[in-house]
Amino acid sequence: MSKLAKKFKNQKIGDVRRELSRAHLIIALLAIVIIVLLVQGAALFSELNTALTAFAIALLAILSIISFVISMTINMLNKK
């Protein structure tokens, strides 16, 4: 465990910010893909509850927007 702690201690803040930005970008892209899959599923299957599907799509859209904004903000801070 001490080797892992030393490795994290020696990381530069720029590297950590880049990884965090990349993670948020992946979260945003995955949320967009799930939105597309939910839209296709709602169009194909009539037994899906439309209100719950719309609610899930709205929450995923908010998640993707927030993650994308965080990713871009961290990228801008990292370039300064």
DOLONU-291759 format. One record per residue (C-alpha): x, y, z; residue in three letters. Coordinates in steps of 0.5 Angstrom, whole numbers, padded with zeros to 4 digits, always signed. Example, Ala and Ser with C-alpha at 12.3 -4.5 7.8 and 13.67 -1.06 7.14 Angstrom:
REM DOLONU-291759
+0025-0009+0016ALA;+0027-0002+0014SER;
END
This chain:
REM DOLONU-291759
+0000+0000+0000MET;+0006+0005+0001SER;+0008+0004-0006LYS;+0001+0006-0008LEU;+0001+0012-0003ALA;+0008+0014-0006LYS;+0006+0014-0013LYS;+0000+0018-0012PHE;+0004+0023-0008LYS;+0009+0024-0013ASN;+0004+0026-0019GLN;+0004+0033-0021LYS;-0002+0037-0021ILE;-0003+0038-0029GLY;-0003+0030-0030ASP;-0008+0030-0025VAL;-0012+0035-0028ARG;-0011+0032-0035ARG;-0014+0025-0032GLU;-0020+0028-0029LEU;-0022+0032-0035SER;-0021+0026-0039ARG;-0026+0022-0034ALA;-0031+0027-0034HIS;-0031+0027-0042LEU;-0032+0020-0042ILE;-0038+0021-0037ILE;-0041+0026-0042ALA;-0040+0021-0048LEU;-0043+0015-0044LEU;-0049+0019-0042ALA;-0050+0022-0049ILE;-0050+0014-0052VAL;-0055+0012-0046ILE;-0059+0018-0049ILE;-0059+0015-0056VAL;-0060+0008-0053LEU;-0066+0010-0049LEU;-0069+0014-0055VAL;-0069+0008-0059GLN;-0072+0004-0054GLY;-0077+0008-0053ALA;-0079+0008-0060ALA;-0079+0001-0061LEU;-0082-0002-0055PHE;-0089+0001-0053SER;-0089-0002-0046GLU;-0083+0003-0044LEU;-0086+0008-0039ASN;-0086+0015-0043THR;-0085+0019-0037ALA;-0080+0015-0034LEU;-0076+0015-0040THR;-0077+0022-0041ALA;-0074+0024-0034PHE;-0068+0019-0035ALA;-0067+0023-0041ILE;-0067+0029-0038ALA;-0063+0027-0032LEU;-0058+0024-0037LEU;-0058+0031-0041ALA;-0056+0035-0035ILE;-0051+0030-0033LEU;-0047+0030-0040SER;-0048+0038-0040ILE;-0045+0038-0033ILE;-0039+0033-0034SER;-0038+0037-0041PHE;-0037+0044-0038VAL;-0033+0041-0032ILE;-0028+0038-0037SER;-0027+0044-0041MET;-0026+0048-0035THR;-0021+0044-0033ILE;-0018+0044-0040ASN;-0018+0051-0040MET;-0015+0052-0033LEU;-0009+0047-0035ASN;-0007+0051-0041LYS;-0006+0057-0037LYS;
END
